[in-house]
Amino acid sequence: MNYTLDSVHHFVETLKEEFPEFRDYTAKPILKGKGDIICEIKENVFYFGVYTTSSDEEVVTYVHMVKGGNFVVAPNTQVILGFKSTSVLDLQGNDIAPITTVLNQFRGFEITLTY
């Protein structure tokens, strides 16, 4: 299972390819939900795992990718992916992540690269 496309090991290997100057990494298991979803961009920190969006159709969840760009995850969806951060907006485009009761959840790894 270390080398399947949905493994943390595979994601780390792709980070090594993208950032060849890093020397090592730590992978800490985490579970995030409600107001503590991953919205803050941290230097040299990435996430890999299962991201589940709530069924609330009054919000839009964006996932910000490692190499830039983002995509919308539809309500009531579960995806396995590696990413940099997320944003949760209301339908008017306001950032509601810090105050949201939306039940998005992330279960996976916080990967910190060390240079």
Stockholm file with secondary structure:
# STOCKHOLM 1.0

chainA/1-115         MNYTLDSVHHFVETLKEEFPEFRDYTAKPILKGKGDIICEIKENVFYFGVYTTSSDEEVVTYVHMVKGGNFVVAPNTQVILGFKSTSVLDLQGNDIAPITTVLNQFRGFEITLTY
#=GR chainA/1-115 SS CTTSTTSHHHHHHHHHHHCTTCCEEEEEEEEEEGGGSSCSCCTTEEEEEEEECCSCTTEEEEEECTTSCEEEECTTCEEEEEESEEEEEETTSCBCGGGCCCCCEEEEEEEEEEC
#=GC SS_cons         CTTSTTSHHHHHHHHHHHCTTCCEEEEEEEEEEGGGSSCSCCTTEEEEEEEECCSCTTEEEEEECTTSCEEEECTTCEEEEEESEEEEEETTSCBCGGGCCCCCEEEEEEEEEEC
//
